[in-house]
Structures are given as C-alpha cells and as structure tokens.
Amino acid sequence: MLIFYSTALADQKGVAFYPDIYGHDSTLKYALAQRSELFSPAPSSMLAGF
C-alpha cells in the first residue's frame, strides 16, 4: 500500500495547487529556509580580498 500526500500536481496543462489540510507545507517551508541559511553563498564583500 502506498499513501501519497501532495499539495501540488503537475501535468501537461500546468501546475495545480491544493489546500494543505494537514499543515505539512509550513513544516517543509521552515526546513527549507533553515537549510538555505546554512548553505547560502558568502556575501561578495567577504570575498573581496580573494
């Protein structure tokens, strides 16, 4: 058995978005933001001397 939960579905016509009834999107958004901060490139001002 496979149970699949998604709030977006893509097909040949485009992408359709559906309500996040379980609240998983906010958890994923937060996790991706934290990861983005960890792996963001150094500001160019920090690299000026290299």
N, C-alpha and C positions, 0 to 999 in steps of 0.2 A: 504494500500500500504506500502511496506517495501522497502527501498532503502538501500543497503548494500555496503560498500566500504572496500576493503581489498587489501593489497599488498602481502599477503601470503596465500597459500591454501594448507592444508594438506589432504592427502588421504592415501590409503594403500601402495602406492608406495613411499611415502615420502612427502617432502615439496617443493612447487614451489613458487618462489618469482617473483613478477611483478613490473614494474616501478611505482613509486609513482607520478602519474601525477598531483595530487592536492597539493603535498607538506605537507601532514599531518604527515608523518613519522618523519620529523625533529622536529615538534612541540611535538610529543609524546616522542621522544628520549630526548629532553630537559627537559620535565616534569618529566620523569622517573629518569633522572640524578639528578635533584633537590631533588626529594623525597628520592633518595638513599643517598644523602649527609645528609639529615635531620635525617634519621633513621639508619645510619651506626653505627655499634658497636664501643664502645670506644676502642682506641688503648690499647694493653696489657700493655704498660708502665704506663698507667694511673691507671690500676687495680693492679699493683704490690704490693701495700701496703694493699690490702684487703684479 
